[in-house]
Amino acid sequence: MVCWPDFGDQRVNARYVSCVWRVGLRLEGELGREGVEKGVRRVMVGEEGRAMRERAMDFKRRIEDSLMEDGSCSSSLKELVDLIMSFID
């Protein structure tokens, strides 16, 4: 993912993508065609981009696992429903 934050929460989101999750590149300031092209090439062609794609695929696998019937999302949702139902009874 190539991020070019302009206003609002875009800066925070771009920081997460580039610095925390490391699955993308944050572009800053006034960029011409060459700056954008350089950023896109870093993500699409370079070793840095390959590492980003590997991390993104790892996130994808983790998300898929958590969404399975016995995954963490289902377990957490069941716990929440059970808690809410305990107040109703």
Phi and psi in degrees as a GROMACS rama.xvg file:
@    title "Ramachandran Plot"
@    xaxis  label "Phi"
@    yaxis  label "Psi"
@TYPE xy
-108.371  122.642  VAL-2
-111.03  137.753  CYS-3
-134.604  78.1904  TRP-4
-65.2425  143.662  PRO-5
-120.077  -47.6966  ASP-6
-157.442  171.355  PHE-7
61.3176  -140.104  GLY-8
-76.7832  -1.40407  ASP-9
-60.3061  -35.9057  GLN-10
-65.3528  -43.5103  ARG-11
-65.5334  -45.6632  VAL-12
-60.8515  -42.8911  ASN-13
-63.9841  -37.2681  ALA-14
-65.2406  -42.8348  ARG-15
-60.7542  -47.4167  TYR-16
-59.9769  -43.475  VAL-17
-89.7549  -40.3158  SER-18
-101.725  -35.0149  CYS-19
-90.6801  -58.9805  VAL-20
-81.7073  -23.6573  TRP-21
53.9316  47.5037  ARG-22
-117.195  13.6662  VAL-23
-164.684  -178.83  GLY-24
-125.716  133.42  LEU-25
-100.835  123.325  ARG-26
-96.021  145.527  LEU-27
-126.473  151.629  GLU-28
69.4191  -162.354  GLY-29
-78.5486  119.655  GLU-30
-121.548  138.411  LEU-31
-93.3044  -172.377  GLY-32
-57.1303  -40.9211  ARG-33
-65.2583  -40.0774  GLU-34
-64.7376  -42.1951  GLY-35
-66.1355  -44.519  VAL-36
-59.9782  -43.4411  GLU-37
-60.7399  -43.4096  LYS-38
-63.483  -44.5222  GLY-39
-63.7705  -40.9119  VAL-40
-64.3124  -38.0513  ARG-41
-59.4747  -39.9532  ARG-42
-78.5303  -39.7108  VAL-43
-84.4517  -32.3637  MET-44
-115.894  -39.438  VAL-45
-72.8722  169.647  GLY-46
-61.9373  -37.3702  GLU-47
-58.194  -42.6277  GLU-48
-66.3355  -37.7196  GLY-49
-61.3678  -43.6651  ARG-50
-64.1061  -38.4496  ALA-51
-62.6737  -43.1699  MET-52
-64.5478  -37.9817  ARG-53
-63.9208  -43.3756  GLU-54
-64.5866  -39.489  ARG-55
-63.1115  -40.9787  ALA-56
-66.2111  -35.8439  MET-57
-63.3171  -43.4666  ASP-58
-59.2444  -43.6034  PHE-59
-59.3655  -45.6394  LYS-60
-62.864  -42.7951  ARG-61
-63.2878  -42.41  ARG-62
-63.9616  -45.184  ILE-63
-59.4622  -42.5735  GLU-64
-62.9592  -41.5714  ASP-65
-68.9606  -24.5938  SER-66
-88.007  -7.05074  LEU-67
-65.9266  164.763  MET-68
-55.1455  -38.5258  GLU-69
-102.438  17.7916  ASP-70
-77.8018  174.604  GLY-71
-65.5564  -33.7461  SER-72
-65.7859  -46.4504  CYS-73
-63.3169  -41.5085  SER-74
-63.4581  -44.2611  SER-75
-65.7368  -40.7276  SER-76
-64.3285  -41.9868  LEU-77
-61.8901  -42.9498  LYS-78
-61.1497  -41.3399  GLU-79
-63.9694  -45.4855  LEU-80
-62.5335  -43.4509  VAL-81
-61.4861  -39.9204  ASP-82
-64.127  -47.2028  LEU-83
-62.1464  -43.2724  ILE-84
-65.4024  -28.9845  MET-85
-67.756  -25.571  SER-86
-79.4283  -24.8863  PHE-87
-79.5844  -36.2824  ILE-88
